[in-house]
Amino acid sequence: MTGTEHMSMADYRKEVGISANKPAASPKYHNKITIVDGIRFASILEANRYGDLKLLLAAGQIKRFKRQPSFLFECGIRYMPDFIVWGLNGIPWVEDSKGKKTADFIMKEKLWKDEYPDMELRVIG
């Protein structure tokens, strides 16, 4: 091909070995992407917890919550739990929805306990 020719998508797929009818890969841990209130959640479990937190907020049982806060450990690893929640006493905790604790999560859970010993990490699952 010269610089002025154009390749069709079908030809490109043949060239790089991609089948047009190849099914999308299934998630590694069989989670299902779920959309609630226009927000994309990584799993049904996480989306359900979001719904629970909205109900708790409406019922006046928590002050507020935020999705996907970001924490940077001293070693340079970033951790983004699903939620940070503030109780009525103003004390926050973080929550992560897990159907299965991965090796990556177990490492971050240990780092959390070392670096944030005064903030509870709740695993919802």
JONOR-V388104 format. One record per backbone hydrogen bond with DSSP energy under -1.0 kcal/mol. NH is the residue of the N-H (numbers start at 1). CO is the residue of the C=O. If there is no record, write none. Layout:
((NH | CO) (NH | CO))
This chain:
((5 | 2) (12 | 8) (13 | 9) (14 | 10) (15 | 11) (16 | 12) (18 | 13) (22 | 19) (30 | 27) (34 | 41) (36 | 39) (39 | 36) (41 | 34) (47 | 43) (48 | 44) (49 | 45) (50 | 46) (51 | 47) (52 | 48) (53 | 49) (54 | 50) (55 | 51) (56 | 52) (57 | 53) (58 | 54) (59 | 55) (60 | 57) (61 | 56) (63 | 86) (64 | 86) (66 | 84) (68 | 82) (71 | 79) (73 | 77) (76 | 73) (79 | 71) (83 | 95) (84 | 66) (85 | 93) (86 | 64) (87 | 91) (90 | 87) (93 | 85) (94 | 120) (95 | 83) (96 | 122) (98 | 124) (106 | 102) (107 | 103) (108 | 104) (109 | 105) (110 | 106) (111 | 107) (112 | 108) (113 | 109) (114 | 110) (115 | 111) (116 | 112) (119 | 116) (122 | 94) (124 | 96))
